[in-house]
């Protein structure tokens, strides 16, 4: 099933699956490095909750969002007036459920920055998983690629070349990635959250609550399912569609990492294939 789903995906797919009740595990390209996009926000989330467990961070602290904190791309905080004061728990929630980039950079700063996140990953033995940069740094790089001036005055060929350059960077240039992960590596981290071994039970309960409230990626893991899914997406249309999470099948929790990079076909079809894979997986285990 995994090999077929990977080969039929209109791009490069890496998949890792583990049924936490039976212990059955399978993967395709599960040790290869992929562009994480926003899936790398899961390690930031876990580190934040670990620090909260130790008293180094107060999740109830009010964070003032200043004008200079606002980031583009996904999320809702950029639509609010400057001066909004959510709790840090609210910031983490938005980082997960709307993949809010303003929230993400606030969270990265709060846990100690990019270098601290990567040092923590290294301490854990998560070889290969890495937060490359903040969302602000990433979007500044992409912004420098765009044609200068009024796009309405640019030819269609110029716009197409700019789009092709942007997509090539997303696919091939790791300096234009938000993070680097393997399907197995991020799956093992999700397994530890579900088993409540990576942080306190209360912290893991909170992280799962957040992922179950996911507002993005409705056409991916949970699209064709009638059972709950706790998940986190990573998007960079039209060439990247990731989704990783825990499917609460009747037979028991199933950890799934489906990373879809270098998409060349229809983006909606790529998303649907992730959803169909999840549907087939649940049918296989719940039969």
GUMARLUM-883592 format. One line per 8 residues: their letters; for each residue x, y negated, z of N, C-alpha, C. Coordinates in Angstrom, 1 decimal, decimal comma. Atoms other than C-alpha are relative to their C-alpha. Example, Ala and Ser with C-alpha at 12.3 -4.5 7.8 and 13.67 -1.06 7.14 Angstrom:
GUMARLUM-883592
as	0,9:1,2:0,0:12,3:4,5:7,8:0,9:-1,2:0,0 | -0,9:1,1:0,0:13,7:1,1:7,1:-0,8:-1,1:0,8
END
This chain:
GUMARLUM-883592
xxxxxxxx	0,8:1,2:0,0:0,0:0,0:0,0:0,9:-1,3:0,0 | -0,9:1,2:-0,1:2,8:-2,5:0,9:0,7:-0,2:-1,3 | -0,8:0,1:1,2:4,9:-1,7:-2,1:-0,9:-0,6:-1,2 | 0,9:0,5:1,0:1,9:-2,2:-4,4:-0,4:-1,4:0,2 | 0,4:1,4:-0,3:0,7:-5,4:-2,7:1,2:-1,0:-0,3 | -1,2:0,9:0,3:4,3:-6,8:-3,0:0,2:-0,1:-1,5 | -0,2:0,1:1,4:4,6:-5,9:-6,6:-1,0:-0,7:-0,8 | 1,1:0,7:0,7:1,2:-7,3:-7,6:-0,1:-1,5:0,4
xxxxxxxx	0,0:1,4:-0,4:1,8:-10,6:-5,8:0,6:-0,8:-1,0 | -0,6:0,8:1,1:2,4:-13,4:-8,3:1,2:-0,9:0,5 | -1,1:0,7:-0,6:5,7:-14,3:-6,7:0,9:1,0:0,7 | -0,9:-0,9:-0,8:8,3:-12,9:-4,3:-0,7:0,1:1,4 | 0,8:-0,3:-1,2:6,5:-11,2:-1,4:0,9:0,8:1,0 | -0,6:-0,8:-1,1:8,0:-9,9:1,9:-1,1:0,3:1,0 | 1,1:-0,5:-0,9:5,7:-7,9:4,2:0,6:0,8:1,1 | -0,3:-0,9:-1,2:6,1:-6,4:7,7:-1,3:0,2:0,8
xxxxxxxx	1,3:-0,3:-0,8:3,3:-4,6:9,6:0,4:0,9:1,1 | -0,2:-1,0:-1,2:3,2:-2,9:13,0:-1,4:0,1:0,7 | 1,2:-0,3:-0,8:0,1:-1,3:14,6:0,5:0,2:1,4 | -0,6:0,0:-1,4:0,7:-2,0:18,3:-0,6:1,1:0,8 | 0,5:-1,1:-0,8:-1,4:0,9:19,5:0,6:1,3:-0,5 | -0,6:-1,3:0,5:-0,1:3,7:17,2:1,5:-0,1:-0,1 | -1,4:0,2:0,2:3,4:2,2:16,8:0,4:0,1:-1,4 | -0,4:-0,2:1,4:3,3:2,7:13,0:0,5:-1,4:-0,5
xxxxxxxx	-0,7:1,2:0,6:5,6:0,2:11,2:0,3:0,3:-1,4 | -0,4:-0,1:1,4:6,2:-0,5:7,6:0,4:-1,4:-0,5 | -0,4:1,3:0,6:7,9:-3,2:5,5:0,5:0,1:-1,4 | -0,6:0,2:1,3:8,9:-4,4:2,1:0,7:-1,3:0,0 | -0,8:1,2:-0,1:11,7:-6,9:1,9:-0,1:-0,6:1,3 | 0,3:0,6:-1,4:11,1:-7,3:5,6:1,3:-0,5:0,7 | -1,2:0,6:-0,6:14,8:-8,1:6,3:0,6:-1,1:-0,8 | -0,5:1,1:0,9:15,2:-10,6:3,5:-0,4:-1,4:0,5
xxxxxxxx	0,2:1,3:-0,4:15,4:-14,3:4,1:-1,1:-0,7:-0,9 | 1,1:0,7:0,7:12,3:-16,4:3,1:-0,1:-1,4:0,5 | 0,3:1,3:-0,4:11,4:-20,0:3,1:-1,2:0,1:0,9 | 1,0:-0,2:-1,0:9,3:-20,2:6,2:-1,2:-1,0:-0,2 | 0,9:1,1:-0,1:7,5:-23,5:5,6:-0,4:-0,1:1,4 | 0,4:0,3:-1,4:5,4:-24,1:8,7:-0,1:1,2:0,9 | 0,0:-1,1:-0,9:5,6:-20,6:10,0:1,1:-0,1:1,1 | -1,1:0,2:-1,0:8,9:-21,7:11,7:-0,5:-0,8:1,2
xxxxxxxx	0,5:0,7:-1,1:6,7:-23,7:14,0:-0,4:0,9:1,2 | 0,2:-1,0:-1,1:6,0:-20,5:16,0:1,1:0,1:1,0 | -1,1:0,1:-1,0:9,5:-20,4:17,5:0,0:-1,3:0,8 | 0,0:1,3:-0,8:9,1:-24,1:18,5:-1,1:0,2:1,1 | 1,1:-0,2:-1,0:5,8:-23,1:20,2:0,4:0,9:1,1 | -0,4:-0,9:-1,1:7,3:-20,2:22,1:1,0:-0,6:0,9 | -1,0:0,6:-0,9:10,3:-22,2:23,3:-0,7:-1,0:0,9 | 0,7:1,0:-0,8:8,0:-25,0:24,5:-0,7:0,7:1,2
xxxxxxxx	0,7:-0,7:-1,1:5,9:-22,5:26,5:1,0:0,7:1,0 | -1,0:-0,6:-0,9:9,0:-20,8:27,9:0,5:-1,1:1,0 | -0,4:1,1:-0,8:10,2:-24,2:29,1:-1,0:-0,5:1,0 | 1,1:0,4:-0,9:6,8:-25,0:30,6:0,0:1,0:1,2 | 0,0:-1,0:-1,0:7,0:-21,7:32,5:1,1:-0,3:1,1 | -1,1:0,3:-0,9:10,3:-22,9:34,0:-0,1:-1,3:0,7 | 0,2:1,3:-0,5:9,0:-26,3:34,8:0,8:-1,1:-0,6 | -0,8:1,0:0,7:11,2:-28,1:32,3:-0,9:-0,9:-0,9
xxxxxxxx	0,9:0,8:0,8:8,2:-29,3:30,4:-1,4:0,1:0,7 | 1,3:0,0:-0,5:4,8:-30,4:31,6:-1,0:-0,1:-1,1 | 0,9:0,0:1,1:2,1:-29,4:29,2:-1,2:-1,0:0,1 | 1,0:1,0:-0,2:-0,3:-31,9:30,8:0,4:-1,4:-0,2 | -0,6:1,3:0,2:2,0:-34,8:30,2:-0,7:-0,7:-1,2 | 0,6:0,7:1,1:0,4:-37,5:28,0:1,2:-0,5:-0,9 | -1,0:0,4:1,0:2,5:-38,2:24,8:-0,6:-1,2:-0,8 | 0,5:1,2:0,7:2,1:-41,7:23,3:0,6:0,2:-1,5
xxxxxxxx	-0,4:-0,1:1,4:2,1:-41,4:19,5:0,2:-1,4:-0,6 | -0,3:1,3:0,5:3,8:-44,5:18,1:-0,1:0,0:-1,6 | 0,1:0,1:1,4:3,6:-45,7:14,5:1,2:0,7:-0,7 | -1,2:-0,6:0,5:7,2:-44,5:13,9:0,0:1,5:0,1 | 0,1:-1,5:-0,2:6,2:-41,0:15,0:-0,8:0,7:-1,1 | 0,9:-0,6:1,0:3,7:-40,5:12,2:0,7:0,6:-1,2 | -0,6:-0,7:1,2:4,6:-38,0:9,5:-1,1:0,3:-1,0 | 1,0:-0,3:1,1:2,9:-37,2:6,2:-0,2:1,5:-0,1
xxxxxxxx	0,3:-1,4:0,2:1,7:-33,9:4,9:-1,2:0,4:0,8 | 1,1:-0,5:-0,7:-0,6:-31,8:6,9:-0,2:-0,6:1,4 | 0,3:0,5:-1,4:-2,3:-32,7:10,2:-1,0:-1,1:0,1 | 1,1:1,0:-0,3:-4,8:-35,1:11,8:0,5:-1,2:0,7 | -0,4:1,1:-0,8:-2,7:-37,3:14,0:0,3:-1,3:-0,8 | -0,3:1,1:0,8:-1,7:-39,5:11,1:-1,2:-0,9:-0,4 | 1,2:0,7:0,3:-5,3:-40,6:10,7:-0,5:-0,8:1,2 | 0,4:0,8:-1,3:-5,5:-42,0:14,3:0,7:-1,3:0,1
xxxxxxxx	-0,7:1,2:-0,3:-4,6:-45,4:15,5:1,3:0,3:0,8 | -1,2:-0,1:-0,8:-1,1:-45,8:16,9:-0,4:-0,2:1,5 | 0,3:0,1:-1,4:-1,1:-45,4:20,7:-0,8:1,2:0,5 | 0,7:-1,1:-0,4:-3,1:-42,2:20,8:0,9:0,8:1,1 | -0,8:-0,7:-1,1:-2,1:-40,2:24,0:-0,5:1,4:0,3 | 0,4:-1,4:-0,3:-2,8:-36,5:23,7:0,9:0,6:1,0 | -0,9:-0,7:-0,9:-1,4:-34,1:26,2:1,0:0,8:-0,9 | -1,0:-0,8:0,8:1,7:-32,1:25,1:-0,6:1,3:-0,4
xxxxxxxx	0,8:-1,2:0,4:-0,6:-29,0:25,1:-0,8:-0,3:-1,3 | 0,8:0,4:1,2:-2,8:-30,9:22,6:1,0:-0,1:-1,2 | -0,9:0,2:1,1:0,3:-31,7:20,5:0,4:1,4:-0,6 | -0,4:-1,3:0,4:1,3:-28,0:20,4:-1,2:0,7:-0,7 | 1,2:-0,5:0,7:-2,3:-27,1:19,5:-0,1:-0,4:-1,4 | 0,1:0,6:1,4:-2,3:-29,4:16,5:1,1:0,5:-0,9 | -1,1:-0,6:0,8:1,1:-28,1:15,4:-0,4:1,3:-0,6 | 0,4:-1,3:0,4:-0,5:-24,7:15,2:-1,2:0,0:-0,9
xxxxxxxx	1,3:-0,2:0,7:-4,1:-25,1:14,0:-0,2:-0,9:-1,2 | 0,0:0,8:1,3:-3,7:-28,0:11,5:1,4:-0,2:-0,5 | -1,4:0,0:0,4:0,0:-27,5:11,1:0,5:-1,5:0,0 | -0,2:1,4:-0,1:0,3:-31,2:12,1:1,5:-0,3:0,0 | -1,5:0,3:0,0:3,8:-32,6:11,1:0,4:-1,0:1,0 | -0,3:1,0:-1,1:3,6:-35,5:13,5:0,2:0,8:1,3 | -0,1:-0,8:-1,2:2,9:-33,0:16,3:1,3:0,9:0,0 | -1,2:-0,8:0,1:5,7:-30,8:15,0:1,3:-0,7:0,4
xxxxxxxx	-1,2:0,7:-0,3:8,4:-33,4:15,2:0,0:-0,5:1,4 | 0,1:0,3:-1,4:7,2:-34,5:18,6:0,4:1,2:0,8 | -0,3:-1,2:-0,8:7,4:-30,9:19,8:1,5:0,3:-0,1 | -1,5:-0,3:0,2:10,9:-30,4:18,3:0,8:-0,9:0,9 | -0,7:1,0:-0,8:12,1:-33,5:20,0:-0,1:0,4:1,5 | 0,3:-0,2:-1,4:10,5:-32,5:23,3:0,8:1,3:0,5 | -0,7:-1,2:-0,4:12,2:-29,0:23,4:1,5:-0,2:-0,1 | -1,4:0,3:0,1:15,6:-30,6:22,7:0,6:-0,1:-1,4
xxxxxxxx	-0,5:0,2:1,4:15,9:-30,9:18,9:0,2:1,2:-0,7 | -0,2:-1,1:0,9:16,7:-28,7:16,0:1,1:0,9:0,5 | -1,1:-0,8:-0,4:20,0:-27,6:17,4:-0,3:0,9:1,2 | 0,4:-0,8:-1,2:18,4:-26,5:20,7:-0,9:1,2:-0,4 | 0,9:-1,0:0,5:15,7:-24,5:18,8:0,9:1,2:-0,5 | -0,9:-1,0:0,7:18,5:-22,7:16,8:0,9:0,7:1,0 | -0,8:-0,6:-1,1:20,6:-22,1:19,9:-0,8:1,0:0,7 | 0,9:-0,9:-0,7:17,6:-20,5:21,6:-0,2:1,3:-0,9
xxxxxxxx	0,2:-1,1:0,9:17,0:-18,3:18,5:1,2:0,9:0,0 | -1,2:-0,8:-0,1:20,6:-17,2:18,6:0,2:0,7:1,3 | -0,1:-0,6:-1,3:20,5:-16,5:22,3:-1,0:1,2:0,0 | 0,9:-1,1:0,1:17,5:-14,2:21,6:0,4:1,1:-0,9 | -0,4:-1,1:1,0:19,3:-12,3:18,9:-0,8:0,0:-1,2 | 0,8:0,1:1,2:17,0:-13,5:16,2:0,9:-0,4:-1,2 | -1,0:0,3:1,1:19,7:-13,3:13,5:-0,8:-0,4:-1,3 | 0,6:0,4:1,3:18,8:-15,2:10,4:-1,1:-1,0:0,1
xxxxxxxx	1,1:1,0:-0,2:15,9:-17,2:11,8:0,5:-1,3:0,4 | -0,6:1,3:-0,3:16,6:-20,9:11,8:-1,0:-1,1:-0,4 | 0,7:1,2:0,3:14,9:-24,2:11,9:1,0:-0,9:-0,7 | -1,0:0,7:0,8:16,7:-26,1:9,1:0,0:-1,5:0,4 | 0,1:1,5:-0,2:15,4:-29,7:9,9:-1,4:-0,3:0,5 | 1,3:0,5:-0,4:12,5:-31,8:11,2:-0,8:-0,2:-1,3 | 0,9:0,3:1,2:9,5:-32,4:8,9:0,3:-1,4:-0,5 | -0,3:1,4:0,5:10,5:-36,1:8,7:1,2:0,1:-0,9
xxxxxxxx	-1,2:-0,2:0,8:13,9:-35,1:7,4:-0,3:0,7:-1,3 | 0,3:-0,7:1,2:12,5:-32,7:4,9:-0,8:-0,8:-1,0 | 0,8:0,8:0,9:9,9:-35,0:3,5:0,7:-1,2:-0,6 | -0,9:1,1:0,6:12,5:-37,8:3,1:0,8:0,5:-1,2 | -0,8:-0,6:1,1:14,5:-35,4:0,9:-1,0:0,1:-1,2 | 0,9:-0,2:1,1:11,4:-34,6:-1,2:-0,4:-1,4:-0,6 | 0,4:1,3:0,5:10,5:-38,3:-1,4:1,1:-0,6:-0,9 | -1,1:0,5:0,8:13,9:-39,0:-2,9:0,0:0,6:-1,4
xxxxxxxx	0,1:-0,7:1,3:13,1:-36,6:-5,7:-1,1:-0,6:-0,9 | 1,1:0,5:0,8:9,9:-38,3:-6,8:0,4:-1,2:-0,9 | -0,3:1,1:0,9:10,0:-40,7:-9,8:-0,2:-1,3:0,7 | 0,2:1,3:-0,7:10,5:-44,3:-8,6:-1,1:-0,8:-0,8 | 1,0:0,9:0,7:7,8:-46,9:-9,3:-1,4:0,6:-0,1 | 1,4:-0,3:0,1:4,2:-46,6:-10,3:-0,1:1,3:-0,9 | 0,2:-1,3:0,8:3,3:-43,0:-11,4:-0,9:-0,2:-1,2 | 0,9:0,2:1,1:0,6:-44,3:-13,6:0,7:-0,5:-1,3
xxxxxxxx	-0,8:0,5:1,1:3,3:-45,8:-15,8:1,0:1,1:-0,5 | -0,9:-1,1:0,3:5,2:-42,5:-16,0:-0,7:0,9:-1,1 | 0,5:-0,9:0,9:4,8:-40,1:-18,9:-0,3:1,3:0,6 | 0,4:-1,3:-0,5:3,3:-36,7:-18,4:1,3:0,9:0,1 | -1,2:-0,8:0,0:6,7:-35,2:-19,3:0,9:-0,3:1,2 | -0,8:0,4:-1,1:8,4:-37,2:-16,6:-0,6:0,5:1,3 | 0,6:-0,5:-1,2:5,9:-36,2:-14,0:0,2:1,5:0,1 | -0,1:-1,5:0,0:6,1:-32,5:-15,1:1,5:0,4:0,4
xxxxxxxx	-1,4:-0,3:-0,4:9,9:-32,6:-14,8:0,3:-0,2:1,5 | -0,1:0,2:-1,5:9,7:-34,1:-11,3:-0,6:1,1:0,8 | 0,7:-1,1:-0,7:7,2:-31,4:-10,3:0,9:1,2:-0,1 | -0,9:-1,2:0,2:9,5:-28,7:-11,7:1,2:-0,1:0,9 | -1,2:0,1:-0,9:12,5:-30,1:-9,8:-0,4:0,2:1,4 | 0,5:-0,2:-1,4:10,5:-30,2:-6,6:-0,2:1,4:0,3 | 0,2:-1,4:-0,2:9,4:-26,6:-7,0:1,2:0,8:0,0 | -1,3:-0,8:0,1:12,9:-25,4:-7,9:0,7:-0,2:1,4
xxxxxxxx	-0,6:0,2:-1,3:14,2:-27,0:-4,7:-0,7:0,8:1,1 | 0,8:-0,8:-0,9:11,4:-25,3:-2,7:0,4:1,5:-0,1 | -0,3:-1,4:0,2:12,3:-22,0:-4,2:1,4:0,4:0,3 | -1,4:-0,4:0,1:16,0:-22,0:-4,4:1,0:-0,7:1,0 | -1,0:0,8:-0,7:17,7:-24,7:-2,3:-0,4:-0,1:1,5 | 0,4:-0,1:-1,4:17,7:-23,9:1,4:0,1:-1,3:0,8 | 0,0:1,3:-0,7:18,5:-27,5:2,3:-1,3:-0,7:-0,1 | 1,4:0,5:0,1:14,9:-28,2:1,2:-1,0:0,9:0,7
xxxxxxxx	1,0:-0,9:-0,7:13,4:-25,6:3,5:-0,1:-0,6:1,4 | 0,2:0,4:-1,4:11,9:-26,4:6,9:0,6:1,0:0,9 | -0,6:-1,0:-0,8:13,0:-23,1:8,2:0,3:1,3:-0,9 | -0,3:-1,3:0,6:14,4:-19,6:7,3:-0,4:1,1:1,0 | 0,4:-1,1:-0,9:12,8:-16,4:8,6:0,0:1,3:-0,9 | 0,2:-1,3:0,6:12,5:-12,7:7,8:-1,4:0,4:0,4 | 1,3:-0,5:-0,4:9,1:-11,0:7,8:0,1:0,8:1,3 | -0,1:-0,8:-1,2:10,3:-8,5:10,4:0,3:-0,9:1,3
xxxxxxxx	-0,4:0,8:-1,1:11,9:-11,2:12,6:-1,1:-0,8:0,6 | 1,2:0,8:-0,5:8,8:-13,4:12,9:-1,1:1,0:0,5 | 0,9:-0,9:-0,5:6,7:-10,3:13,3:0,3:0,6:1,4 | -0,4:-0,4:-1,4:8,7:-9,1:16,3:-0,3:-1,0:1,0 | 0,3:1,1:-1,0:8,2:-12,5:17,9:-1,5:0,0:0,3 | 1,5:-0,1:-0,2:4,4:-12,2:17,4:-0,3:1,2:0,8 | 0,2:-1,2:-0,8:4,5:-8,7:18,8:0,3:-0,3:1,5 | -0,3:0,4:-1,4:6,2:-10,1:22,0:-1,0:-0,9:0,6
xxxxxxxx	1,1:0,9:-0,5:3,5:-12,8:22,3:-1,2:0,9:0,3 | 1,1:-0,8:-0,2:0,8:-10,2:22,0:0,2:0,9:1,2 | -0,3:-0,9:-1,1:2,5:-7,9:24,5:0,3:-0,8:1,3 | -0,2:0,9:-1,2:3,0:-10,9:26,9:1,4:0,3:0,6 | -1,3:-0,2:-0,5:6,7:-10,2:27,2:1,0:-1,2:-0,3 | -0,9:1,1:0,4:8,2:-13,4:25,6:-0,2:-1,2:0,9 | 0,3:1,1:-0,9:6,7:-15,8:28,2:-1,0:0,6:1,0 | 1,0:-0,5:-1,0:4,3:-15,6:31,2:-1,3:0,4:-0,7
xxxxxxxx	1,3:-0,4:0,6:0,9:-14,0:30,6:-0,9:-1,2:-0,3 | 0,8:1,2:0,3:-0,8:-17,4:30,9:0,5:-0,7:-1,2 | -0,5:0,7:1,2:1,5:-18,9:28,3:-0,3:0,8:-1,2 | 0,4:-0,8:1,2:1,0:-16,0:25,9:-1,5:-0,1:-0,3 | 1,4:0,1:0,2:-2,7:-16,2:26,4:-0,3:-1,3:-0,7 | 0,3:1,3:0,6:-2,6:-19,9:25,5:0,5:0,0:-1,4 | -0,5:0,0:1,4:-0,5:-19,3:22,4:-0,9:0,8:-0,9 | 1,0:-0,8:0,8:-2,9:-16,6:21,2:-1,3:-0,8:-0,2
xxxxxxxx	1,2:0,8:0,1:-5,8:-18,9:21,9:0,1:-1,0:-1,1 | -0,3:1,0:1,1:-4,2:-21,5:19,7:-0,1:0,6:-1,4 | -0,1:-0,6:1,4:-3,5:-19,2:16,8:-1,4:0,6:-0,4 | 1,3:-0,4:0,4:-7,0:-17,8:17,0:-0,9:-1,1:-0,4 | 0,7:1,1:0,3:-8,3:-21,3:16,6:0,4:-0,6:-1,4 | -0,6:0,5:1,2:-6,4:-21,7:13,3:-1,1:-0,6:-1,0 | 0,9:0,7:0,9:-8,1:-24,2:10,9:0,5:0,1:-1,5 | -0,6:0,0:1,4:-5,8:-23,6:7,8:0,0:1,4:-0,5
xxxxxxxx	-0,3:-1,3:0,5:-5,3:-20,7:5,5:-1,3:0,9:0,0 | 1,3:-0,8:0,0:-9,0:-19,5:5,3:0,0:1,0:-1,1 | 0,0:-1,0:1,1:-8,2:-17,6:2,1:1,1:1,0:0,1 | -1,1:-0,9:-0,2:-5,4:-15,6:3,6:-0,3:1,2:0,9 | 0,2:-1,2:-0,7:-5,2:-13,0:6,3:-1,4:0,2:0,5 | 1,4:-0,2:-0,6:-8,7:-13,6:7,7:-1,1:-0,1:-1,0 | 1,0:0,3:1,0:-10,5:-14,2:4,4:-1,1:1,0:-0,1 | 1,0:-1,0:0,2:-12,2:-10,9:4,0:-0,2:0,9:1,2
xxxxxxxx	0,1:-0,8:-1,2:-12,1:-9,7:7,6:-1,2:-0,5:0,8 | 1,1:0,3:-1,0:-14,9:-9,6:10,2:0,5:0,2:1,4 | -0,6:-0,1:-1,3:-12,5:-9,0:13,1:0,8:-1,3:0,3 | -0,8:1,2:-0,3:-10,6:-11,8:14,9:1,4:0,1:-0,5 | -1,4:0,1:0,5:-7,2:-13,0:13,6:0,6:-1,2:0,7 | -0,8:1,1:-0,6:-4,6:-15,1:15,5:1,1:-0,2:-1,0 | -1,1:0,1:1,1:-2,3:-16,5:12,8:0,5:-1,4:-0,2 | -0,6:1,3:0,4:-0,1:-19,3:11,5:0,4:0,0:-1,4
xxxxxxxx	-0,3:0,0:1,4:0,2:-20,3:7,9:1,3:-0,9:-0,2 | -1,1:0,8:0,5:3,0:-21,9:5,9:-0,3:-0,3:-1,4 | 0,4:0,3:1,4:2,2:-23,8:2,7:1,0:-1,0:-0,6 | -0,7:1,0:0,9:4,0:-25,6:-0,1:-0,5:0,3:-1,4 | 0,6:-0,2:1,3:1,6:-25,5:-3,1:0,8:-0,7:-1,1 | 0,7:-1,3:0,5:1,9:-24,4:-5,8:0,9:1,2:0,1 | -1,0:-1,1:0,1:4,9:-22,2:-5,1:0,2:0,8:1,3 | -0,3:-0,7:-1,3:4,7:-21,0:-1,4:-1,3:0,1:0,8
xxxxxxxx	1,2:-0,3:-0,8:1,9:-19,4:0,6:0,3:1,1:1,0 | -0,4:-1,0:-1,0:2,8:-17,6:3,9:-1,2:0,1:1,0 | 0,9:-0,2:-1,2:0,6:-16,2:6,7:0,5:1,1:0,8 | -0,5:-1,0:-1,0:1,7:-14,3:9,8:-1,0:0,0:1,2 | 0,9:0,0:-1,2:-0,5:-13,2:12,7:-0,2:1,4:0,5 | 0,4:-1,2:-0,7:-2,2:-10,6:14,8:-1,5:0,2:-0,4 | 1,4:-0,3:0,3:-5,3:-8,9:13,5:-0,6:1,0:1,0 | 0,5:-0,8:-1,1:-7,5:-7,5:16,2:-1,0:1,0:-0,5
xxxxxxxx	0,8:-1,1:0,6:-8,8:-4,4:14,4:-0,6:0,8:1,1 | 0,7:-0,9:-0,9:-11,1:-1,9:16,1:1,0:1,0:0,6 | -1,0:-1,0:-0,4:-8,2:0,5:16,2:1,1:-0,5:0,9 | -1,0:0,7:-0,8:-6,0:-2,0:18,0:0,7:-1,1:-0,7 | -0,6:1,2:0,6:-3,9:-5,1:17,3:1,0:0,4:-1,1 | -0,9:-0,2:1,1:-2,0:-5,2:14,0:0,8:-1,3:-0,2 | -0,8:1,2:0,3:0,9:-7,6:13,6:0,3:0,1:-1,5 | -0,2:0,0:1,4:1,2:-8,7:10,0:0,8:-1,3:-0,4
xxxxxxxx	-0,7:1,1:0,6:3,8:-10,9:8,3:-0,1:0,1:-1,5 | 0,1:0,0:1,5:3,1:-11,8:4,7:0,6:-1,3:-0,5 | -0,6:1,2:0,5:5,5:-14,3:3,2:0,1:0,0:-1,5 | 0,0:0,1:1,5:4,9:-15,4:-0,4:0,7:-1,2:-0,5 | -0,9:1,1:0,5:7,6:-17,5:-2,0:0,0:0,1:-1,5 | -0,3:0,0:1,4:8,4:-18,5:-5,6:-1,3:0,5:-0,8 | 1,3:-0,4:0,7:4,7:-18,2:-6,8:0,0:-0,6:-1,4 | 0,0:0,4:1,4:4,4:-18,4:-10,5:-1,4:0,0:-0,6
xxxxxxxx	1,4:-0,1:0,4:0,7:-17,5:-10,9:-0,9:-1,0:0,6 | 1,0:0,9:-0,5:-2,5:-19,1:-9,8:0,1:0,1:1,6 | -0,2:0,1:-1,4:-2,2:-20,3:-6,2:-1,1:0,6:0,8 | 1,2:-0,5:-0,7:-5,7:-19,4:-5,2:0,0:1,6:-0,1 | -0,1:-1,5:0,1:-5,1:-15,8:-6,5:1,0:0,5:0,9 | -1,1:-0,4:-0,9:-1,9:-15,6:-4,5:-0,6:0,1:1,5 | 0,6:0,0:-1,4:-3,9:-16,6:-1,3:-0,9:1,2:0,1 | 1,0:-1,0:-0,1:-6,6:-14,1:-2,1:0,7:1,4:0,1
xxxxxxxx	-0,7:-1,2:-0,1:-4,1:-11,3:-2,5:0,5:0,3:1,4 | -0,3:-0,2:-1,4:-2,9:-11,9:1,0:-1,2:0,5:0,8 | 1,3:-0,4:-0,7:-6,5:-11,6:2,2:-0,4:1,4:-0,4 | 0,3:-1,3:0,4:-7,1:-8,5:0,2:0,9:1,1:0,6 | -0,9:-0,9:-0,6:-4,0:-6,9:1,6:-0,4:0,2:1,5 | 0,4:-0,2:-1,4:-5,2:-7,6:5,2:-1,3:0,8:0,1 | 1,2:-0,7:0,0:-8,6:-6,2:4,3:0,3:1,5:-0,2 | -0,3:-1,4:0,3:-7,1:-2,9:2,9:0,8:0,6:1,2
xxxxxxx	-0,7:-0,5:-1,2:-4,8:-2,7:6,0:-0,9:0,4:1,1 | 1,0:-0,3:-1,0:-7,7:-2,9:8,4:-0,8:1,2:-0,3 | 0,8:-1,2:0,4:-9,7:-0,4:6,4:0,8:1,3:0,2 | -0,9:-1,2:-0,1:-6,7:2,0:6,4:0,1:0,4:1,5 | -0,2:-0,3:-1,4:-6,2:1,8:10,2:-1,4:0,3:0,7 | 1,3:-0,2:-0,6:-9,9:1,7:11,1:-0,9:1,1:-0,6 | 0,8:-1,0:0,7:-11,1:4,5:8,9:-0,4:1,1:0,9
END
